[in-house]
């Protein structure tokens, strides 16, 4: 099975467990696209530091004041971009990512304290010639302090690496 077709399954398994815990709690939604977003600090900072056909690893920083439970999924950049784009209009990110994750390459639940950074890694069983992307989904807190958010990152040669910026400036 191509790595890019696997992301849905794993993310949903991980998110399904989180969905059971939080149930119908009200959530604040946010997403980050790194430097493409506003100047306000994003809720999460995700770094995909290395990806090969055998494994991927990186770091995840929680920039909120709430302890979070997070899952990081790794797949081809196209699958990650599609998952992120699909999440933009979703009311319930938890259910959305749960629907994508079954059978995918996703970390075990990561406890990321408020203001803390954790390292993550996954074992991949894919092709050697893909450009990887990573998507982190996190949630935590209750009531007005509830957080439900996600962030993406790509290998340097991935989504943003192929843009030709020569004609944008003068």
Secondary structure as GFF3:
##gff-version 3
##sequence-region A 1 170
A	DSSP	three_ten_helix	3	5	.	.	.	ID=ss1
A	DSSP	alpha_helix	7	22	.	.	.	ID=ss2
A	DSSP	beta_strand	28	32	.	.	.	ID=ss3
A	DSSP	three_ten_helix	34	36	.	.	.	ID=ss4
A	DSSP	beta_strand	44	51	.	.	.	ID=ss5
A	DSSP	beta_strand	55	62	.	.	.	ID=ss6
A	DSSP	beta_strand	68	76	.	.	.	ID=ss7
A	DSSP	alpha_helix	77	87	.	.	.	ID=ss8
A	DSSP	alpha_helix	93	101	.	.	.	ID=ss9
A	DSSP	beta_strand	110	112	.	.	.	ID=ss10
A	DSSP	beta_strand	117	123	.	.	.	ID=ss11
A	DSSP	beta_strand	132	140	.	.	.	ID=ss12
A	DSSP	three_ten_helix	143	145	.	.	.	ID=ss13
A	DSSP	beta_strand	147	154	.	.	.	ID=ss14
###
